[in-house]
Amino acid sequence: MKPIVKTSPPSVTSTVVPIRPGLDSGERSSLARSLFRLDELLIAVLRRWSITILRLALGSVFLWFGALKIFGASPVILLLQQTYSFLPLHIFIFVLGLWEMFIGVGIILRRALRCVLILLCTHLIGTFFALGLNPHHFFLQGVPFCLTADGEFVIKNLVLISAALVIAGYEVKPLPRPGNYKPL
């Protein structure tokens, strides 16, 4: 805790007034060292495992939601029927479920990540078309900032897209450069 310094006119020396009694310097430095070591350990663990956990969580969600669609148990089937009524829904839902499962498995196993993450972003950006196709279902009284529960369900995809971009930034290897090109 920093002491309060009470300054006086230049002719008088300043007086240090402690706010509360402190620990003796040995205890303070030992506690500080322990806190710094704990902080460094936590950050090291986060740097080592956070992207892997994010990848596994995102992949699991896609695998799970895709399987629900394939087995006809997804709670969004009614929403899809109401929004994409012009499509052959059984085929659409089955293909969408397969697409999501493919994305989930690819992310979990780190296979063809560049392709899988492009498919993921394409899929999630495609969900925003629903907002234009059936706006009264996603916005209360047509006001874009007043979302229904289904509107929130679609808008949260911005977070999933961001997660995919983080994974891409840390897990996707750059393409090999042909010929004599030098990296920047």
Phi and psi in degrees as a GROMACS rama.xvg file:
@    title "Ramachandran Plot"
@    xaxis  label "Phi"
@    yaxis  label "Psi"
@TYPE xy
-76.657  137.922  LYS-2
-75.955  155.359  PRO-3
-86.2463  130.171  ILE-4
-101.678  121.171  VAL-5
-97.9584  116.443  LYS-6
-96.439  146.562  THR-7
-118.277  176.812  SER-8
-54.6982  157.184  PRO-9
-52.8938  -26.3503  PRO-10
-78.1398  -15.669  SER-11
-108.584  143.057  VAL-12
-75.6283  154.071  THR-13
-76.6509  151.293  SER-14
-115.589  134.679  THR-15
-95.6327  124.606  VAL-16
-116.733  110.734  VAL-17
-70.5858  142.679  PRO-18
-73.7224  -42.5735  ILE-19
-146.849  159.925  ARG-20
-64.3699  138.063  PRO-21
-99.2361  175.376  GLY-22
-81.1062  156.884  LEU-23
-67.4107  160.221  ASP-24
-60.5179  -33.0862  SER-25
-66.38  -45.3279  GLY-26
-66.5442  -39.8078  GLU-27
-64.1813  -45.1486  ARG-28
-70.1309  -34.7948  SER-29
-66.3442  -44.453  SER-30
-63.8226  -43.9204  LEU-31
-62.2593  -44.6015  ALA-32
-60.6188  -42.1823  ARG-33
-63.2203  -43.2012  SER-34
-64.3566  -42.453  LEU-35
-63.7396  -40.7368  PHE-36
-64.2566  -42.4282  ARG-37
-63.0132  -43.6667  LEU-38
-60.1709  -46.2421  ASP-39
-62.7828  -40.5781  GLU-40
-63.4683  -47.5458  LEU-41
-61.219  -43.1042  LEU-42
-65.7066  -39.4079  ILE-43
-62.5217  -42.727  ALA-44
-64.2855  -44.1768  VAL-45
-62.3224  -43.159  LEU-46
-64.7368  -33.0362  ARG-47
-77.3962  -38.9852  ARG-48
-114.381  -15.3972  TRP-49
-64.7919  -40.9633  SER-50
-67.9177  -40.0356  ILE-51
-61.9951  -44.618  THR-52
-63.9231  -42.1243  ILE-53
-60.7355  -44.5354  LEU-54
-63.1195  -45.8235  ARG-55
-65.2192  -39.6642  LEU-56
-66.5696  -46.51  ALA-57
-64.4221  -43.7966  LEU-58
-62.6975  -41.2739  GLY-59
-63.7727  -41.0104  SER-60
-61.668  -45.7676  VAL-61
-66.1766  -42.0762  PHE-62
-61.5212  -46.109  LEU-63
-64.2074  -50.4621  TRP-64
-65.9821  -35.9173  PHE-65
-64.9693  -42.5818  GLY-66
-62.9239  -40.2084  ALA-67
-59.3478  -39.0349  LEU-68
-67.5401  -43.9872  LYS-69
-61.8688  -38.5043  ILE-70
-88.7984  5.85122  PHE-71
70.244  21.5798  GLY-72
-109.396  9.46529  ALA-73
-78.5374  136.377  SER-74
-71.4623  -9.63951  PRO-75
-91.8091  0.0482991  VAL-76
-60.6052  -43.5872  ILE-77
-61.4337  -42.9739  LEU-78
-60.621  -43.131  LEU-79
-63.618  -40.6835  LEU-80
-63.5277  -40.6688  GLN-81
-72.5788  -30.6814  GLN-82
-92.2048  -38.0763  THR-83
-114.198  45.7532  TYR-84
-63.9916  -17.9582  SER-85
-82.1398  -4.45908  PHE-86
-102.018  155.194  LEU-87
-69.9445  98.4893  PRO-88
-63.4546  -39.5207  LEU-89
-62.7753  -41.984  HIS-90
-68.6592  -45.0557  ILE-91
-57.9801  -48.1868  PHE-92
-65.9845  -39.7104  ILE-93
-64.8547  -45.9679  PHE-94
-65.2218  -40.8846  VAL-95
-62.3816  -41.2425  LEU-96
-62.8615  -44.0778  GLY-97
-62.2522  -42.5614  LEU-98
-58.5368  -47.4668  TRP-99
-65.4048  -39.5583  GLU-100
-66.0265  -39.8765  MET-101
-60.2185  -44.848  PHE-102
-61.1196  -47.7055  ILE-103
-59.3823  -48.0863  GLY-104
-64.523  -42.6053  VAL-105
-61.4284  -40.4548  GLY-106
-70.3075  -43.8256  ILE-107
-62.7816  -45.163  ILE-108
-87.613  -2.89979  LEU-109
56.9261  43.4514  ARG-110
-107.682  131.336  ARG-111
48.6059  45.5918  ALA-112
-57.0218  -40.1008  LEU-113
-58.5729  -49.1769  ARG-114
-65.3045  -45.7994  CYS-115
-62.6655  -42.1951  VAL-116
-70.7099  -30.9714  LEU-117
-66.4406  -42.7305  ILE-118
-62.6132  -39.6329  LEU-119
-61.9094  -50.1322  LEU-120
-64.7389  -38.3116  CYS-121
-61.8644  -45.4382  THR-122
-60.224  -48.2729  HIS-123
-70.7023  -37.2792  LEU-124
-64.262  -36.8714  ILE-125
-60.9227  -28.2244  GLY-126
-65.9108  -24.2854  THR-127
-71.6304  -18.5036  PHE-128
-62.5217  -29.4437  PHE-129
-59.5113  -33.6624  ALA-130
-61.3296  -37.2997  LEU-131
-81.3669  -31.1359  GLY-132
-75.1637  -30.5611  LEU-133
-144.899  59.5491  ASN-134
-60.1806  -34.0132  PRO-135
-65.3597  -18.7753  HIS-136
-81.3939  -21.9648  HIS-137
-110.296  -20.7495  PHE-138
-123.72  136.039  PHE-139
-74.5838  123.229  LEU-140
52.9374  29.7766  GLN-141
72.7201  10.3043  GLY-142
-89.7998  117.144  VAL-143
-59.5116  -25.6882  PRO-144
-88.9173  -8.65146  PHE-145
-104.035  94.0059  CYS-146
-90.4569  147.416  LEU-147
-82.907  177.573  THR-148
-60.6509  -39.2894  ALA-149
-68.0297  -33.4576  ASP-150
-64.2258  -41.9795  GLY-151
-63.9597  -37.3917  GLU-152
-59.1398  -39.0986  PHE-153
-77.09  -44.8771  VAL-154
-63.8103  -31.5023  ILE-155
-62.6601  -14.4435  LYS-156
-63.9841  -18.7703  ASN-157
-60.4783  -36.8731  LEU-158
-68.6691  -40.9049  VAL-159
-66.0865  -38.253  LEU-160
-63.2786  -42.5611  ILE-161
-61.774  -41.5307  SER-162
-61.0382  -42.2284  ALA-163
-62.733  -38.5097  ALA-164
-67.0979  -38.0961  LEU-165
-63.9533  -45.9051  VAL-166
-60.6643  -43.6667  ILE-167
-60.7596  -41.85  ALA-168
-64.9565  -28.3272  GLY-169
-106.358  -22.8247  TYR-170
-111.45  -22.8207  GLU-171
-86.7121  128.344  VAL-172
-83.6456  143.815  LYS-173
-62.1924  150.23  PRO-174
-66.7873  144.431  LEU-175
-67.1849  142.877  PRO-176
-89.9684  128.307  ARG-177
-78.1317  155.199  PRO-178
65.3294  -142.042  GLY-179
-99.1895  20.3873  ASN-180
-67.0679  136.852  TYR-181
-102.82  140.713  LYS-182
-63.7867  151.043  PRO-183
